[in-house]
Amino acid sequence: MSKPSIPQGTRDFSPELMSKRKFILNTIESVYQSFGFMQLETPAMENLNTLTGKYGNEGDQLLFKILNSGDYIKDLDLNAFDSKSLTPKIAEKGLRYDLTVPLARFVVMHRHEISFPFKRYQIQPVWRADRPQKGRYREFWQCDADVLGTDSLLCEADFIKIYQTVFSKLGIQDYEIRINHRKLLEAVCEKADAKQHFKTITIIIDKADKIGIDGVAKELAGIGLGENQVQTVLSLLTKKSLSIETIAEFSESLSGTESITKAVEDFNKLIAFCGNNLNKIVLDGSLARGLDYYTGCIFEVVPTSVKMGSISGGGRYDNLTEVFGLKEKVSGIGISFGIDRLYDVMEELQLFVGQTSSFADVLFCPMDENAVNYCLPLADKCRENGYKTEIYPSASKLKKQLDYANAKNIKWAIIVGDSEIEKGEVSIKNLVDGNQQTSDIENFVNLIS
């Protein structure tokens, strides 16, 4: 018999680990709610034709397909298909790759029931058939927030404030909010007389952090760009603090291009909305976020004191709902936190130190079977007063029961034996300082509070 295992790129989450993850999830959720976002959930699986063609060729290759049920090859001549054309014949569904495309599908299906602007957040797992490595998993959770139905740059400013608020509450101090604009990328390609290579160029420069400037130059030359064209594209690969002066520099260097006007206009509006709230925001010309659906500002957040990829990202998309048959333009913008990477960053920075996990507040310790029945109504009384409470399920030695309480970081042990039952009392032991006292059963809850 083989040893039990789980698929590569997936993880089990122990109760202790889940407690830490819930801290992250609850923090993000509370911040989203404070900005007026409403919760939405969509199915784990979508029709495959809903997912394909939305993430570019590389993204499509990372989709997990679900084989049709039953004898799915019964009537097929397998020699008549290659792997690409065979897929839609044997798999009609797939696991969601992200939460944005399902959102667009939902909005189109329910557009007559929705009030716009539609502000939703969604916290669910997604799946990608990627090569597992540190910080990259095949199953992972995303925490999305999106606004659909407005093109106001106030949304971008709100998301920047959400980033700053979340990281402040989580205790993460060393990070960069990297920002760019798809129109700025288009302007560079226009200036380099390489508009026809726009998608390929964005994919290449998005790898700048991994392959370096020399690697980017080599790949650009490999698609047929000349030396001057390569240098024009490489001039984009700078990182500067977001400011009016920085935007003016790009405007001057890319003057004469059609796309730079929109990028400059958006950046200046965003800066005006942010006011003095530009802390940790970097204009990163190499940021491309290779997803095809982005059309405006794009974001990534990267920790600067831990070697880790982006822990959040997003951007504006103006045309995503059109692919589902919605003729009216519905502009949208959204961001997504990667919970698994956030957890890894906080573990490495030891931001969970001192944050003990308590799975219950009170443990009743019955010393014999009669005491178990005595404890039942008292435990209910604790729960009614808001205390997480459990009863040790069988009469055992007190040390064994107290060891159990300490292992779960339970603060209060309520000990019940023959003496306590006879007097209508309980013995209350504080497991933090070791103090112990007795109380009648009418007032014991007041003592633990």
Secondary structure, DSSP 8 states (H G I E B T S, - for coil): -------TT-----HHHHHHHHHHHHHHHHHHHHTT-EE----SEEEHHHHTTSSHHHHHHT--EE--SS-TTTT--GGG--HHHHHHHH--EEE-S-SHHHHHHHHHHTTTT--SSEEEEEEEEEE-----BTTB-SEEEEEEEEEES---THHHHHHHHHHHHHHHHHT--SEEEEEEEHHHHHHHHHHTT-GGGHHHHHHHHTTHHHHHHHHHHHHHHHTT--HHHHHHHHTT--EEE--HHHHHHHHHHTTT-SSHHHHHHHHHHHHHHHTT--TTEEEETT-----TT--SEEEEEEESSS----SEEEEEESSGGGGGT--S---EEEEEEEHHHHHHHHHHTTTTTT----S-SEEEEESSHHHHHHHHHHHHHHHHTT--EEE-SS---HHHHHHHHHHTT--EEEEE-HHHHHHTEEEEEETTT--EEEEETTTHHHHH-
